[in-house]
């Protein structure tokens, strides 16, 4: 799974490079914008079709653990993002701070949260339920949090809540309605649908970065800013990991549950973040805004893979 995630990051970097050298222009912009909307809707439809309602209901039984994880994702992260912005306003320029604050509002990852929890010998069942629930709630909570954090309802030229409802929520609900009929097919073709999901993200990234490049992205984003974003992202992750470890101990969760809190509570989803950003923000700004998220995603994979292996070794010694 980790190798597959890394290969996807390589595809993302290749897509960014392609958009930098050969951005879509003219009629191609309209075609790719329409294609991105269709593929985003399809991705959320398939997510709804794959999600078992029974699994969600069973997962809700461990409400105390799930509440702790969701609080890390949707409460602690936004508060930390706002605190960092208030403490270090000159560290990054405005679009980069927008990207950092946006990533703080996103749901957790699914694949890597479960993978790292499993490697560290944590509560995998809880990780599956919490990560899934986080992504469902993210459809509702991320736009709401963005509105709160940025002090307005809806941002850029996204048009407020209606694009979220039409492009994300309606397809997801439609997928849930169709789940009894196509759910089994979706589970039998996980690899094919995973390819579809990743392809959707790559199309959105290409479209967003093409727009950003034609608007002078690399003139607006000097290398020094990228380095500073990396420092802020790494610092944010370090603080979150420390707080999730502390919270798990203070709340006296067993070791397996503490591991789930650490790895589910510290992640931010690139797969959900890129499509949501394309809906919430102006097309000319999306390429800049998702840059902190792309860097954070890479940092969290490297750090959490190392941490998970260390926890696994500690578990062997118990």
Phi and psi in degrees as a GROMACS rama.xvg file:
@    title "Ramachandran Plot"
@    xaxis  label "Phi"
@    yaxis  label "Psi"
@TYPE xy
-65.638  -38.293  UNK-2
-63.6439  -38.2054  UNK-3
-66.6118  -39.2522  UNK-4
-64.0858  -43.4466  UNK-5
-61.7101  -40.2771  UNK-6
-64.3668  -34.3283  UNK-7
-66.6013  -39.1668  UNK-8
-63.0126  -37.1485  UNK-9
-63.0279  -39.3018  UNK-10
-64.6073  -38.3471  UNK-11
-62.076  -46.146  UNK-12
-62.9981  -38.898  UNK-13
-64.2497  -39.3582  UNK-14
-64.8326  -42.6892  UNK-15
-61.8058  -42.8488  UNK-16
-63.3324  -41.4729  UNK-17
-63.4045  -43.3757  UNK-18
-65.4232  -29.7525  UNK-19
-72.1823  -35.5816  UNK-20
-89.5817  -42.216  UNK-21
-128.197  69.5096  UNK-22
-69.8626  148.331  UNK-23
-73.0957  142.903  UNK-24
-138.169  164.587  UNK-25
59.9504  -130.875  UNK-26
-64.7187  -24.9599  UNK-27
-62.1036  -31.1983  UNK-28
-62.9131  -47.1687  UNK-29
-63.4421  -41.1981  UNK-30
-62.762  -46.8229  UNK-31
-69.5312  -33.2393  UNK-32
-62.9957  -44.6788  UNK-33
-65.1921  -42.544  UNK-34
-61.7445  -41.1137  UNK-35
-62.5999  -43.2743  UNK-36
-60.9127  -45.0794  UNK-37
-63.6662  -43.5866  UNK-38
-71.6197  -34.195  UNK-39
-64.1691  -46.813  UNK-40
-60.3567  -41.8759  UNK-41
-63.8788  -39.0567  UNK-42
-63.1292  -44.8712  UNK-43
-72.4761  -29.7129  UNK-44
-62.6958  -45.8374  UNK-45
-68.6018  -33.0904  UNK-46
-61.9293  -43.2426  UNK-47
-64.8389  -37.2981  UNK-48
-68.9955  -32.2838  UNK-49
-81.7653  -20.249  UNK-50
-80.872  121.666  UNK-51
-81.3222  123.12  UNK-52
-65.8095  -33.1153  UNK-53
-64.9539  -41.2018  UNK-54
-62.9424  -38.5976  UNK-55
-65.5096  -43.6051  UNK-56
-64.7632  -40.3368  UNK-57
-66.413  -37.6548  UNK-58
-67.0531  -26.6006  UNK-59
-67.7003  -14.6964  UNK-60
-63.4504  -32.5708  UNK-61
-89.4985  55.0397  UNK-62
-61.6415  -34.0325  UNK-63
-65.004  -44.0065  UNK-64
-67.5069  -43.624  UNK-65
-64.4555  -37.6856  UNK-66
-63.3918  -39.1939  UNK-67
-63.6912  -44.2534  UNK-68
-66.403  -45.8936  UNK-69
-65.9875  -31.9892  UNK-70
-65.8131  -38.6322  UNK-71
-62.1004  -43.677  UNK-72
-70.7325  -46.7366  UNK-73
-108.181  -4.43655  UNK-74
-119.323  -57.2306  UNK-75
-62.9858  -46.2962  UNK-76
-58.7965  -52.6556  UNK-77
-60.0579  -38.2174  UNK-78
-64.5611  -41.2802  UNK-79
-65.4987  -41.6028  UNK-80
-60.3587  -44.5251  UNK-81
-67.2589  -36.5498  UNK-82
-65.5748  -42.738  UNK-83
-63.1474  -41.7647  UNK-84
-62.3849  -41.4845  UNK-85
-68.7357  -35.6597  UNK-86
-79.6114  -32.6341  UNK-87
-130.684  58.1699  UNK-88
-63.3213  -28.7776  UNK-89
-89.8119  0.220687  UNK-90
-65.9739  -39.1618  UNK-91
-129.407  158.707  UNK-92
-79.904  174.012  UNK-93
-58.587  -47.1357  UNK-94
-62.4248  -35.0453  UNK-95
-70.7977  -38.4577  UNK-96
-65.748  -36.3135  UNK-97
-59.8632  -42.4949  UNK-98
-64.5203  -40.7825  UNK-99
-65.2619  -45.8156  UNK-100
-65.1946  -36.0256  UNK-101
-63.803  -44.8179  UNK-102
-63.3586  -29.7895  UNK-103
-67.7215  -19.6236  UNK-104
-92.8241  -3.64263  UNK-105
-83.9663  159.114  UNK-106
-73.3921  172.799  UNK-107
-75.4938  164.283  UNK-108
-73.9272  166.144  UNK-109
-104.957  -61.4883  UNK-110
-59.8269  -53.7022  UNK-111
-71.1886  -32.0466  UNK-112
-60.2928  -45.4046  UNK-113
-68.7692  -42.944  UNK-114
-61.1701  -48.1897  UNK-115
-68.9796  -36.8349  UNK-116
-62.474  -40.4032  UNK-117
-65.9797  -45.2925  UNK-118
-60.0196  -40.1208  UNK-119
-82.0465  -0.407686  UNK-120
66.8161  46.1239  UNK-121
-98.8683  -166.817  UNK-122
-81.4944  92.6115  UNK-123
-67.6663  -40.3149  UNK-124
-59.1083  -42.6123  UNK-125
-65.9828  -38.6463  UNK-126
-62.5803  -41.8279  UNK-127
-61.0957  -48.3463  UNK-128
-67.2369  -44.2088  UNK-129
-67.8221  -43.4367  UNK-130
-64.2655  -40.0342  UNK-131
-65.838  -46.5627  UNK-132
-62.237  -38.2499  UNK-133
-60.1872  -42.5293  UNK-134
-70.457  -33.6401  UNK-135
-66.2578  -50.1405  UNK-136
-65.0409  -28.6894  UNK-137
-60.4648  -29.8631  UNK-138
-60.3856  -36.3409  UNK-139
-90.0731  -45.8066  UNK-140
-78.1346  -34.8713  UNK-141
-60.9115  -48.917  UNK-142
-60.7282  -37.7402  UNK-143
-64.5096  -44.8045  UNK-144
-65.9807  -39.3067  UNK-145
-59.1611  -42.8479  UNK-146
-62.3434  -38.9694  UNK-147
-71.8721  -49.0057  UNK-148
-63.1713  -41.5394  UNK-149
-90.5715  0.163489  UNK-150
72.794  26.1394  UNK-151
-155.923  162.098  UNK-152
-99.7918  106.108  UNK-153
84.7944  146.912  UNK-154
-133.184  162.515  UNK-155
56.4382  -141.247  UNK-156
-107.026  23.448  UNK-157
-68.4783  -22.708  UNK-158
90.6799  18.8321  UNK-159
77.8134  -140.1  UNK-160
-81.3437  -25.4443  UNK-161
-61.3539  -42.6659  UNK-162
-60.4043  -35.898  UNK-163
-62.6887  -46.2204  UNK-164
-62.6267  -46.6764  UNK-165
-75.8134  -39.4231  UNK-166
-91.7152  -25.4942  UNK-167
-115.259  -54.9145  UNK-168
-71.7644  -47.4988  UNK-169
-61.1428  -46.841  UNK-170
-61.4274  -38.1064  UNK-171
-63.5419  -45.8443  UNK-172
-63.5522  -40.278  UNK-173
-60.9449  -39.3254  UNK-174
-64.4321  -39.5193  UNK-175
-64.6358  -40.2817  UNK-176
-62.8477  -40.0493  UNK-177
-82.1532  -6.4593  UNK-178
-54.7897  -41.7733  UNK-179
-60.4233  -25.6307  UNK-180
-96.425  -36.3055  UNK-181
-115.503  0.00620277  UNK-182
-59.7463  -45.1377  UNK-183
-63.5978  -41.2107  UNK-184
-61.6071  -42.0159  UNK-185
-62.3845  -39.2999  UNK-186
-70.9193  -32.5274  UNK-187
-70.9061  -22.7517  UNK-188
-117.983  44.9622  UNK-189
-60.2411  -41.6459  UNK-190
-64.7091  -42.5666  UNK-191
-63.7727  -42.6881  UNK-192
-72.0818  -32.0181  UNK-193
-63.8389  -40.8248  UNK-194
-61.8823  -39.3839  UNK-195
-64.261  -43.5928  UNK-196
-60.5767  -48.1334  UNK-197
-67.1418  -36.9572  UNK-198
-62.5  -37.1832  UNK-199
-61.169  -44.7333  UNK-200
-64.669  -41.2012  UNK-201
-64.1918  -39.0586  UNK-202
-64.3669  -42.6253  UNK-203
-64.59  -42.7174  UNK-204
-63.074  -44.3888  UNK-205
-61.6921  -43.9632  UNK-206
-63.5633  -45.7693  UNK-207
-65.2687  -45.0179  UNK-208
-73.458  -29.5443  UNK-209
-60.9814  -46.1436  UNK-210
-61.6052  -43.8217  UNK-211
-65.8992  -39.4055  UNK-212
-64.9581  -43.0489  UNK-213
-66.316  -20.9391  UNK-214
-93.568  7.11981  UNK-215
87.7657  39.6116  UNK-216
-52.0363  -53.3442  UNK-217
-75.3298  -12.4558  UNK-218
-82.8609  -29.7257  UNK-219
-84.9747  -13.2102  UNK-220
-127.421  83.0881  UNK-221
-69.9567  159.225  UNK-222
-55.0097  -34.6254  UNK-223
-60.5578  -37.6885  UNK-224
-65.2313  -39.4721  UNK-225
-61.4058  -42.2217  UNK-226
-62.7387  -40.8184  UNK-227
-67.3061  -37.2153  UNK-228
-60.7069  -42.6753  UNK-229
-59.9438  -40.5993  UNK-230
-65.283  -45.3168  UNK-231
-63.4727  -44.1167  UNK-232
-61.7537  -45.3555  UNK-233
-64.1532  -41.2  UNK-234
-64.0542  -41.3436  UNK-235
-61.6738  -44.7119  UNK-236
-64.0923  -41.7938  UNK-237
-61.3687  -43.3362  UNK-238
-64.1089  -44.6704  UNK-239
-63.4228  -44.5079  UNK-240
-60.2003  -42.7286  UNK-241
-63.2526  -42.8707  UNK-242
-69.9278  -37.5405  UNK-243
-68.2806  -36.7834  UNK-244
-63.1909  -44.6821  UNK-245
-65.3602  -44.0743  UNK-246
-61.6977  -42.06  UNK-247
-60.6373  -38.6336  UNK-248
-74.0658  -42.9615  UNK-249
-63.883  -35.4901  UNK-250
-84.2219  -0.560219  UNK-251
58.8766  42.255  UNK-252
-76.1987  148.614  UNK-253
-63.4052  162.439  UNK-254
-55.0123  -44.0898  UNK-255
-62.3027  -37.7919  UNK-256
-72.1578  -37.3709  UNK-257
-61.1618  -38.1296  UNK-258
-63.2858  -42.97  UNK-259
-61.8953  -39.2615  UNK-260
-63.3874  -43.6882  UNK-261
-62.0504  -48.9547  UNK-262
-85.0914  -26.1884  UNK-263
-85.2561  -33.7087  UNK-264
-79.2165  -15.1533  UNK-265
-101.64  -6.24326  UNK-266
-90.377  153.19  UNK-267
-132.918  136.376  UNK-268
-87.3314  115.608  UNK-269
-70.0797  -36.668  UNK-270
-63.1065  -37.6791  UNK-271
-85.2347  -33.2559  UNK-272
-65.6066  -43.3337  UNK-273
-64.461  -48.6845  UNK-274
-63.4338  -39.8463  UNK-275
-65.573  -40.5504  UNK-276
-60.8937  -38.3617  UNK-277
-66.6051  -22.7896  UNK-278
-88.649  -37.9252  UNK-279
-81.2338  -32.0888  UNK-280
-114.239  162.093  UNK-281
-61.8472  139.542  UNK-282
-54.4824  -34.6258  UNK-283
-70.7465  -17.5475  UNK-284
-103.913  -14.4657  UNK-285
-60.4757  -42.8496  UNK-286
-57.2354  -41.5411  UNK-287
-70.4982  -42.3799  UNK-288
-67.5122  -34.1948  UNK-289
-83.5036  -6.61769  UNK-290
-60.3209  -47.6441  UNK-291
-59.3815  -34.4457  UNK-292
-66.4632  -42.7954  UNK-293
-62.8621  -40.4895  UNK-294
-69.0241  -43.6712  UNK-295
-59.8994  -40.1576  UNK-296
-59.2563  -43.7922  UNK-297
-66.1798  -43.6737  UNK-298
-62.8319  -43.682  UNK-299
-65.6476  -34.4009  UNK-300
-65.3502  -46.6589  UNK-301
-65.4988  -49.4319  UNK-302
-67.1799  -45.3209  UNK-303
-72.2414  -30.1369  UNK-304
-63.6386  -43.425  UNK-305
-64.0196  -44.3927  UNK-306
-65.3993  -40.3926  UNK-307
-64.2273  -41.2518  UNK-308
-64.9191  -38.6979  UNK-309
-64.4887  -43.5185  UNK-310
-65.387  -36.0462  UNK-311
-63.1268  -43.1962  UNK-312
-64.2564  -38.5937  UNK-313
-64.2936  -36.0092  UNK-314
-65.1555  -35.1366  UNK-315
-64.7975  -29.4617  UNK-316
-82.6722  -11.0418  UNK-317
